[in-house]
Amino acid sequence: MKVNLVVLGIVAAVAMTLTGCGEQLDSEGYFVVSGEATWNGDPINDGLVIFRTTENGRKNVAAAINDGKFEVKIQPGKKSVEITAMREVPGKFSVGASGEKVPATESFIPKQFNTETEIAVDIAFPDTQELKFELKSP
């Protein structure tokens, strides 16, 4: 039950705003959507947001999250959203491709926000031009 309330809170926190920028669809039906992604109130610094289509004929798209911000060219329609991110593990190291010692990293976003996501958005042109994902620890 606790996870369902968290997921429900995330879905409710996805804010879509109107910007009225006169944006147009390109020749393949894409337009630009930008947004923010945070983890427990802090910007996600090194992550990925994936929009998986739930409609036939539409393509999945992804965008890097840097300093909590992302921008993606996307087609309108219903999407499930997966968010992943990596961070360094203090005091731990692994061996890099050329044998050098590099800081170890770990994925820290729980699976209910990525591999088992329940986050969904309906991207509508021209109304959806900005998204906000405020993820919180369960």
PyMOL commands that set and color helices and strands:
alter all, ss='L'
color gray80, all
select helices_A, chain A and resi 2-13+111-113
alter helices_A, ss='H'
color red, helices_A
select strands_A, chain A and resi 31-39+42-43+46-53+61-66+69-74+77-95+101-107+120-123+130-135
alter strands_A, ss='S'
color yellow, strands_A
deselect
rebuild
show_as cartoon
